[in-house]
């Protein structure tokens, strides 16, 4: 039974008159009578006793009226909570993000968010490959690189690039490659991710065909943090996000290799169309953007030209 039928019946029962009900909803009394007849036919019971001037509830009509009042109250309460959710963060917020970025930035932001908004529950699901936002019921996804073309809202959170880098110890032992072709003679740590051709590194270029290099090495994994630790340990060259290596480069633990070759991998928040945007998503994304901005001011997540080419 639709809400409009419930509203109609409750109004008619309270008015006790076809004429008064018709005046309320802007139709004729005969239209009210026909609608009641269709309702009773569908239910298979008589809800109202008719007289020439008034209507009164049957026993079945009284039971239906009482239940309709409760249902309409629950609907009103639900709609009120949904309207409140557009103004104040409430309910469950499901987020998908990558492992390393979640540990360093998303998880602390979630903690601060829940402390500020106790009416929200957050479920953070981490994965190296992005999950399907709609099919798997996520409110928000934090992604790197070019987001898939869709009708989703995409908000840039932080500009980011991926650079090739290695520990000084590795480069001292094996030499620093001077061209992409020379990568074939080096141990490269490859990160296996779903649907990616993990042993081919492709780089940004304004030409029609972007430069690329086929790489290989004894070590590969689907965990970015494990791969980074191998790189820091001098086991090879790796392609890694700027936000994750910047402080290691500044501390001298890593050197950027061939800095003219990089991938643009901006950090983006992706969520459903704006008219569906609830306060819990909007406020969380705003908080994450603010915290990244503060972090970037205190310890830049991007490398300067001097840091790339010391």
Helices and strands as residue ranges (DSSP letters): H 3-15, H 18-25, H 29-43, E 48-50, E 55-57, H 59-85, E 91-97, H 99-101, I 102-106, H 107-116, E 120-126, E 140-144, E 153-158, E 161-166, H 168-174, G 180-185, E 190-191, E 200-202, E 212-214, E 220-221, H 224-232, E 238-241, H 242-250, E 255-264, E 267-271, G 274-276, H 279-298, H 305-308
